[in-house]
């Protein structure tokens, strides 16, 4: 009856299958990524300016939206999220409130609140929706994902059917366009 080869008999075969210098693939160049810059620590004044601008746009200053607004105002510098929250909490001009999903909002003390709720029914005229449908049907342009980024891109285009609308309203329109209107 034939005997299975032992490890000693297999070693020479395995060693002969090792790649040699001539058979090794050429080394791939190493890509060195730049070191990540430290996140920016914003001042109370920068935060108050950003929060006020969100009020003007009829957008509730949720922490994630406030951070995006600060990124815009500081030309894309990463924002230290923990420091942002601490700055808001330390400000006597702001009231920080917990929100759903672990988020928070920073509200201005003494300023009335009017924010667009993107989860409400469609209140916009049918003419606007017809113009929006015509625009999107004739465009192969890719629009950024997310309500806020999408709304910023649409506002920047100065589209006639969105003229006079706040950024908050355009966020709501973007939400409706993607969900109930399926544009």
GROMACS elastic network, one bead per residue, 0.5 to 0.9 nm:
[ bonds ]
;  ai    aj funct       b0    kb
    3     6     6  0.87066   500
    5     8     6  0.79301   500
    5     9     6  0.59048   500
    5    10     6  0.68545   500
    6     9     6  0.55136   500
    6    10     6  0.66008   500
    7    10     6  0.50848   500
    7    11     6  0.61742   500
    8    11     6  0.54533   500
    8    12     6  0.76486   500
    9    12     6  0.66242   500
    9    13     6  0.76324   500
   10    13     6  0.53412   500
   10    14     6  0.62643   500
   10    15     6  0.86795   500
   11    14     6  0.51127   500
   11    15     6  0.60001   500
   11    16     6  0.84831   500
   12    15     6  0.51014   500
   12    16     6  0.60981   500
   12    17     6  0.87692   500
   13    16     6  0.52089   500
   13    17     6  0.65899   500
   14    17     6  0.52276   500
   14    18     6  0.68225   500
   15    18     6  0.54097   500
   16    19     6  0.82911   500
   17    20     6  0.87738   500
   19    22     6  0.78693   500
   19    23     6  0.56486   500
   19    24     6  0.59452   500
   20    23     6  0.51397   500
   20    24     6  0.61446   500
   21    24     6  0.53722   500
   21    25     6  0.86198   500
   22    25     6  0.82661   500
   24    27     6  0.84540   500
   25    28     6  0.86167   500
   27    30     6  0.87748   500
   32    35     6  0.89132   500
   33    36     6  0.85288   500
   34    37     6  0.86039   500
   36    39     6  0.86895   500
   37    40     6  0.87120   500
   37    77     6  0.87482   500
   37    78     6  0.81227   500
   38    78     6  0.76790   500
   38    79     6  0.87994   500
   38    80     6  0.82960   500
   39    77     6  0.71339   500
   39    79     6  0.50560   500
   39    81     6  0.84678   500
   40    77     6  0.63959   500
   40    78     6  0.57775   500
   40    80     6  0.56197   500
   40    83     6  0.88710   500
   41    78     6  0.89020   500
   41    79     6  0.63764   500
   41    80     6  0.56848   500
   41    81     6  0.85850   500
   41    83     6  0.62456   500
   41    84     6  0.71358   500
   42    45     6  0.82266   500
   42    46     6  0.62360   500
   42    47     6  0.68393   500
   42    70     6  0.83837   500
   42    79     6  0.73256   500
   42    80     6  0.78561   500
   42    83     6  0.75914   500
   42    84     6  0.66575   500
   42    87     6  0.78409   500
   43    46     6  0.52023   500
   43    47     6  0.63535   500
   43    48     6  0.87085   500
   43    84     6  0.85338   500
   43    87     6  0.73071   500
   44    47     6  0.50644   500
   44    48     6  0.61140   500
   44    49     6  0.85948   500
   44    84     6  0.88267   500
   44    87     6  0.61269   500
   44    88     6  0.72939   500
   44    90     6  0.86430   500
   44    91     6  0.68921   500
   45    48     6  0.51006   500
   45    49     6  0.61468   500
   45    50     6  0.85968   500
   46    49     6  0.51987   500
   46    50     6  0.62391   500
   46    51     6  0.86692   500
   46    70     6  0.76679   500
   46    73     6  0.86801   500
   47    50     6  0.51005   500
   47    51     6  0.60730   500
   47    52     6  0.85013   500
   47    66     6  0.79726   500
   47    70     6  0.73809   500
   47    84     6  0.78611   500
   47    87     6  0.79106   500
   47    88     6  0.74210   500
   48    51     6  0.50882   500
   48    52     6  0.60136   500
   48    53     6  0.85264   500
   48    88     6  0.86009   500
   48    91     6  0.89556   500
   48    93     6  0.78977   500
   48    94     6  0.80580   500
   48   108     6  0.81175   500
   49    52     6  0.52016   500
   49    53     6  0.62284   500
   49    54     6  0.87759   500
   50    53     6  0.51254   500
   50    54     6  0.63557   500
   50    55     6  0.88011   500
   50    61     6  0.86553   500
   50    66     6  0.67093   500
   50    67     6  0.88232   500
   50    69     6  0.62158   500
   50    70     6  0.61949   500
   50    73     6  0.78055   500
   51    54     6  0.51336   500
   51    55     6  0.63923   500
   51    56     6  0.87836   500
   51    60     6  0.86032   500
   51    61     6  0.60103   500
   51    66     6  0.66201   500
   51    69     6  0.83713   500
   51   106     6  0.73085   500
   51   107     6  0.75643   500
   51   108     6  0.75213   500
   52    55     6  0.50518   500
   52    56     6  0.63415   500
   52    57     6  0.87537   500
   52    61     6  0.87410   500
   52   108     6  0.76499   500
   53    57     6  0.63024   500
   53    58     6  0.87069   500
   53    59     6  0.87570   500
   53    69     6  0.85116   500
   54    58     6  0.62112   500
   54    59     6  0.51451   500
   54    60     6  0.66679   500
   54    61     6  0.60802   500
   54    65     6  0.85287   500
   54    66     6  0.76810   500
   54    69     6  0.78561   500
   54   167     6  0.87942   500
   54   168     6  0.86262   500
   55    59     6  0.57523   500
   55    60     6  0.66738   500
   55    61     6  0.73474   500
   55   107     6  0.89263   500
   55   108     6  0.87957   500
   55   113     6  0.74430   500
   55   114     6  0.74658   500
   55   115     6  0.72314   500
   56    59     6  0.76271   500
   56   166     6  0.81391   500
   56   167     6  0.88613   500
   57    60     6  0.87712   500
   57   115     6  0.82218   500
   57   116     6  0.89952   500
   57   166     6  0.53783   500
   57   167     6  0.51540   500
   57   168     6  0.56303   500
   57   169     6  0.83837   500
   58   113     6  0.84380   500
   58   114     6  0.61167   500
   58   116     6  0.57129   500
   58   166     6  0.66582   500
   58   167     6  0.69424   500
   58   169     6  0.75793   500
   59    62     6  0.83940   500
   59    65     6  0.84396   500
   59   114     6  0.81185   500
   59   115     6  0.51412   500
   59   116     6  0.61568   500
   59   117     6  0.83339   500
   59   166     6  0.88962   500
   59   167     6  0.74097   500
   59   168     6  0.50951   500
   59   169     6  0.86783   500
   59   171     6  0.87603   500
   60    65     6  0.81217   500
   60    66     6  0.88311   500
   60   105     6  0.72337   500
   60   106     6  0.82917   500
   60   107     6  0.79810   500
   60   113     6  0.82872   500
   60   114     6  0.81160   500
   60   115     6  0.54811   500
   60   116     6  0.75863   500
   60   117     6  0.85620   500
   60   168     6  0.85755   500
   61    64     6  0.80673   500
   61    65     6  0.60343   500
   61    66     6  0.54600   500
   61   104     6  0.84919   500
   61   105     6  0.53811   500
   61   106     6  0.57139   500
   61   107     6  0.68301   500
   62    65     6  0.52522   500
   62    66     6  0.59520   500
   62    67     6  0.84918   500
   62    99     6  0.79981   500
   62   103     6  0.68656   500
   62   104     6  0.55816   500
   62   106     6  0.65198   500
   62   107     6  0.88257   500
   63    66     6  0.50727   500
   63    67     6  0.61059   500
   63    68     6  0.86970   500
   63    81     6  0.82833   500
   63    84     6  0.82772   500
   63    85     6  0.75090   500
   63   103     6  0.62712   500
   63   104     6  0.54076   500
   63   105     6  0.54295   500
   63   106     6  0.70684   500
   64    67     6  0.51794   500
   64    68     6  0.64238   500
   64    69     6  0.88202   500
   64    81     6  0.86809   500
   64   103     6  0.73724   500
   64   104     6  0.82476   500
   64   105     6  0.86760   500
   65    68     6  0.50237   500
   65    69     6  0.61972   500
   65    70     6  0.86136   500
   65   148     6  0.78512   500
   66    69     6  0.50496   500
   66    70     6  0.61828   500
   66    71     6  0.85774   500
   66    84     6  0.89857   500
   66   105     6  0.84085   500
   66   106     6  0.83133   500
   67    70     6  0.51070   500
   67    71     6  0.61759   500
   67    72     6  0.87490   500
   67    78     6  0.88368   500
   67    79     6  0.66550   500
   67    80     6  0.87749   500
   67    81     6  0.73240   500
   67    84     6  0.78391   500
   68    72     6  0.63626   500
   68    73     6  0.87410   500
   68    76     6  0.88731   500
   68    79     6  0.87164   500
   68   148     6  0.88469   500
   69    72     6  0.51032   500
   69    73     6  0.62810   500
   69    74     6  0.86098   500
   70    74     6  0.59009   500
   70    75     6  0.83595   500
   70    76     6  0.82257   500
   70    77     6  0.85198   500
   70    78     6  0.89678   500
   70    79     6  0.75022   500
   71    74     6  0.51819   500
   71    75     6  0.59845   500
   71    77     6  0.58380   500
   71    78     6  0.66003   500
   71    79     6  0.68390   500
   72    75     6  0.53109   500
   72    76     6  0.58778   500
   72    77     6  0.84242   500
   73    76     6  0.76769   500
   74    77     6  0.58423   500
   74    78     6  0.86648   500
   76    79     6  0.86709   500
   78    81     6  0.88844   500
   79    82     6  0.88509   500
   79    83     6  0.82504   500
   79    84     6  0.74478   500
   80    83     6  0.53495   500
   80    84     6  0.61509   500
   80    85     6  0.88613   500
   81    85     6  0.63642   500
   81    86     6  0.86984   500
   82    85     6  0.52395   500
   82    86     6  0.62677   500
   82    87     6  0.86121   500
   83    87     6  0.59805   500
   83    88     6  0.85424   500
   84    87     6  0.50917   500
   84    88     6  0.62411   500
   84    89     6  0.86474   500
   85    88     6  0.51291   500
   85    89     6  0.61580   500
   85    90     6  0.86156   500
   85    96     6  0.83926   500
   85   104     6  0.85342   500
   85   106     6  0.86215   500
   86    89     6  0.50386   500
   86    90     6  0.60826   500
   86    91     6  0.86467   500
   87    90     6  0.51735   500
   87    91     6  0.62723   500
   88    91     6  0.53095   500
   88    92     6  0.85037   500
   88    93     6  0.85226   500
   88    94     6  0.62310   500
   88    95     6  0.75997   500
   88    96     6  0.67144   500
   88   106     6  0.65332   500
   89    92     6  0.79817   500
   89    94     6  0.71356   500
   89    95     6  0.70783   500
   89    96     6  0.60366   500
   89   106     6  0.82744   500
   90    93     6  0.88619   500
   90    94     6  0.81659   500
   91    94     6  0.54984   500
   91    95     6  0.79373   500
   92    95     6  0.75890   500
   92   109     6  0.78826   500
   93   107     6  0.83552   500
   93   108     6  0.59140   500
   93   109     6  0.53608   500
   93   110     6  0.82740   500
   94   106     6  0.59263   500
   94   107     6  0.53598   500
   94   109     6  0.53927   500
   95   105     6  0.80983   500
   95   106     6  0.56507   500
   95   107     6  0.50944   500
   95   108     6  0.63579   500
   95   109     6  0.62423   500
   96   104     6  0.67426   500
   96   105     6  0.56005   500
   96   107     6  0.62796   500
   96   108     6  0.89462   500
   97   103     6  0.88895   500
   97   104     6  0.55174   500
   97   105     6  0.53254   500
   97   106     6  0.65798   500
   97   107     6  0.77530   500
   98   102     6  0.71432   500
   98   103     6  0.63071   500
   98   105     6  0.64946   500
   99   102     6  0.62176   500
   99   103     6  0.50314   500
   99   105     6  0.66907   500
  100   103     6  0.60035   500
  100   104     6  0.77163   500
  101   104     6  0.87618   500
  107   111     6  0.82419   500
  107   113     6  0.82039   500
  108   111     6  0.56516   500
  108   112     6  0.81840   500
  108   113     6  0.84732   500
  109   112     6  0.84859   500
  115   168     6  0.72298   500
  116   119     6  0.88440   500
  116   120     6  0.87541   500
  116   168     6  0.55103   500
  116   169     6  0.63592   500
  116   171     6  0.84659   500
  116   172     6  0.72100   500
  117   120     6  0.59974   500
  117   168     6  0.81269   500
  117   169     6  0.86972   500
  117   172     6  0.71261   500
  118   121     6  0.84621   500
  118   147     6  0.89792   500
  118   168     6  0.79600   500
  118   169     6  0.80155   500
  118   171     6  0.67535   500
  118   173     6  0.79601   500
  118   174     6  0.88288   500
  118   175     6  0.65545   500
  118   176     6  0.80689   500
  119   172     6  0.74865   500
  119   175     6  0.78783   500
  119   176     6  0.85011   500
  120   123     6  0.85875   500
  120   172     6  0.82205   500
  121   176     6  0.83225   500
  122   125     6  0.86873   500
  122   172     6  0.85676   500
  122   173     6  0.81048   500
  122   176     6  0.70205   500
  122   180     6  0.87389   500
  124   127     6  0.84799   500
  124   128     6  0.69280   500
  124   129     6  0.75807   500
  124   173     6  0.81168   500
  125   128     6  0.55168   500
  125   129     6  0.68188   500
  126   129     6  0.50320   500
  126   130     6  0.61672   500
  126   131     6  0.86639   500
  127   130     6  0.50836   500
  127   131     6  0.62699   500
  127   132     6  0.85721   500
  127   161     6  0.83649   500
  128   131     6  0.51901   500
  128   132     6  0.61110   500
  128   133     6  0.85876   500
  128   161     6  0.54790   500
  128   162     6  0.76890   500
  129   133     6  0.59809   500
  129   134     6  0.85012   500
  129   161     6  0.82029   500
  129   177     6  0.85542   500
  129   181     6  0.85011   500
  130   133     6  0.51032   500
  130   134     6  0.61874   500
  130   135     6  0.86085   500
  131   134     6  0.51204   500
  131   135     6  0.61498   500
  131   136     6  0.87033   500
  131   160     6  0.86073   500
  131   161     6  0.61972   500
  132   135     6  0.50549   500
  132   136     6  0.61745   500
  132   137     6  0.84652   500
  132   159     6  0.89693   500
  132   161     6  0.67340   500
  132   162     6  0.86253   500
  132   177     6  0.87055   500
  132   183     6  0.80575   500
  133   136     6  0.52936   500
  133   137     6  0.59459   500
  133   138     6  0.85634   500
  133   177     6  0.88835   500
  133   183     6  0.61634   500
  134   137     6  0.51709   500
  134   138     6  0.62327   500
  134   139     6  0.86846   500
  135   138     6  0.53898   500
  135   139     6  0.62838   500
  135   159     6  0.89481   500
  136   139     6  0.51025   500
  136   140     6  0.76811   500
  136   141     6  0.84668   500
  136   183     6  0.68835   500
  137   140     6  0.79039   500
  137   183     6  0.80046   500
  139   142     6  0.85669   500
  142   145     6  0.89660   500
  143   149     6  0.83986   500
  143   150     6  0.59944   500
  143   153     6  0.69827   500
  143   154     6  0.81167   500
  144   147     6  0.84917   500
  144   148     6  0.89517   500
  144   149     6  0.57839   500
  144   150     6  0.50078   500
  144   151     6  0.87047   500
  144   152     6  0.89961   500
  144   153     6  0.72646   500
  145   148     6  0.82964   500
  145   149     6  0.64304   500
  145   150     6  0.58470   500
  146   149     6  0.55703   500
  146   150     6  0.58856   500
  146   151     6  0.83924   500
  146   174     6  0.88079   500
  146   175     6  0.87557   500
  147   150     6  0.51475   500
  147   151     6  0.59057   500
  147   152     6  0.85378   500
  147   170     6  0.84725   500
  147   171     6  0.52547   500
  147   172     6  0.77219   500
  147   173     6  0.88879   500
  147   174     6  0.60159   500
  147   175     6  0.62458   500
  148   151     6  0.51662   500
  148   152     6  0.62107   500
  148   153     6  0.87156   500
  148   167     6  0.82581   500
  148   168     6  0.84509   500
  148   170     6  0.86318   500
  148   171     6  0.59139   500
  148   174     6  0.86512   500
  149   152     6  0.51233   500
  149   153     6  0.62803   500
  149   154     6  0.87095   500
  149   171     6  0.86745   500
  150   153     6  0.52054   500
  150   154     6  0.62659   500
  150   155     6  0.86885   500
  150   170     6  0.86739   500
  150   171     6  0.74829   500
  150   174     6  0.69736   500
  151   154     6  0.50713   500
  151   155     6  0.60496   500
  151   156     6  0.84818   500
  151   167     6  0.65054   500
  151   168     6  0.81841   500
  151   169     6  0.87282   500
  151   170     6  0.53836   500
  151   171     6  0.51297   500
  151   172     6  0.85955   500
  151   173     6  0.83089   500
  151   174     6  0.64810   500
  152   155     6  0.52155   500
  152   156     6  0.61310   500
  152   157     6  0.88143   500
  152   167     6  0.71515   500
  152   170     6  0.82667   500
  152   171     6  0.83495   500
  153   156     6  0.51721   500
  153   157     6  0.65811   500
  154   157     6  0.52505   500
  154   158     6  0.69991   500
  154   159     6  0.70351   500
  154   162     6  0.82116   500
  154   170     6  0.78136   500
  154   174     6  0.89516   500
  155   158     6  0.53689   500
  155   159     6  0.69677   500
  155   162     6  0.73218   500
  155   163     6  0.84028   500
  155   165     6  0.87002   500
  155   166     6  0.87883   500
  155   167     6  0.72109   500
  155   170     6  0.75151   500
  156   159     6  0.81410   500
  158   161     6  0.86816   500
  158   162     6  0.72458   500
  158   163     6  0.68759   500
  159   162     6  0.55134   500
  159   163     6  0.64889   500
  160   163     6  0.51091   500
  160   164     6  0.88569   500
  161   164     6  0.88373   500
  161   165     6  0.89846   500
  162   165     6  0.56456   500
  162   166     6  0.86795   500
  162   169     6  0.89552   500
  162   170     6  0.72442   500
  163   166     6  0.87358   500
  165   168     6  0.79773   500
  165   169     6  0.58892   500
  165   170     6  0.65384   500
  166   169     6  0.51396   500
  166   170     6  0.63585   500
  166   171     6  0.86572   500
  167   171     6  0.61311   500
  167   172     6  0.86318   500
  168   171     6  0.50299   500
  168   172     6  0.63415   500
  168   173     6  0.86689   500
  169   173     6  0.61266   500
  169   174     6  0.85535   500
  170   174     6  0.59963   500
  170   175     6  0.84796   500
  171   174     6  0.50567   500
  171   175     6  0.62162   500
  171   176     6  0.86968   500
  172   175     6  0.50422   500
  172   176     6  0.62339   500
  172   177     6  0.85155   500
  173   176     6  0.50917   500
  173   177     6  0.59375   500
  173   178     6  0.85813   500
  174   178     6  0.62264   500
  174   179     6  0.85976   500
  175   178     6  0.53594   500
  175   179     6  0.61516   500
  175   180     6  0.82488   500
  176   179     6  0.51076   500
  176   180     6  0.53602   500
  176   181     6  0.58936   500
  176   182     6  0.77940   500
  176   183     6  0.87861   500
  177   180     6  0.63536   500
  177   182     6  0.54627   500
  177   183     6  0.52010   500
  178   181     6  0.63223   500
  178   183     6  0.60658   500
  179   182     6  0.55642   500
  179   183     6  0.83371   500
  180   183     6  0.86387   500
